[in-house]
């Protein structure tokens, strides 16, 4: 378990590590870079680099956390990856079911598998389930998420690579969006973000704008949140028309 710098979570927990690229949003996969770095540093858990690996020993870890935590599950993998056996996914769920003091946020790009096996999993209130959608080519992931039994469902629309118009958020509690960062980052356009924010207001869904990604994508060169040291600092800043949007579902435990 590690403290996370991701704005919408507290900690990360990786019962599996490694993955394979799945769609355009994976192009600059941060998990891949970090996993190879951990391997290079000699960390046993990452000895396989970015090859999908199961870590049975991680299943007991949440029982040892003394304080309730908000945890992003598999920041360096995808729990619903085709190489993760159903039996292991069930074990991860058993751990989450048995530790209701923690809130778990799972994010996948394998939404079809999620829908297919959802009925075999127990969806306690502390499990938030999300899918990543970066552009219209993969928007069907939303349909699969809706089929899951999760009590709290969310969308991670990042890195946002194109417009996502007329989304139907029925049954969706939370929308996160943001731009890509780093070398070669693909442009985020203001009108895409504004459109999503409007859709969230109209459909009464909580909206979280994480970052522009790069200063040059931010239409306001004076956005104070692009300055390190600002309490709301984010890569490239995070103001949208002078406002910060960081709404989240209520953590019930
Ligand atoms: S699904 Fe996620 S972890 Fe896997 S390659 Fe794509 S971005 Fe990386």
Boltz pocket constraint, residues with backbone or C-beta under 6 A from the ligand:
constraints:
  - pocket:
      binder: B
      contacts: [[A, 18], [A, 19], [A, 20], [A, 21], [A, 22], [A, 23], [A, 25], [A, 26], [A, 29], [A, 30], [A, 31], [A, 32], [A, 75], [A, 76], [A, 77], [A, 78], [A, 109]]
      max_distance: 6.0
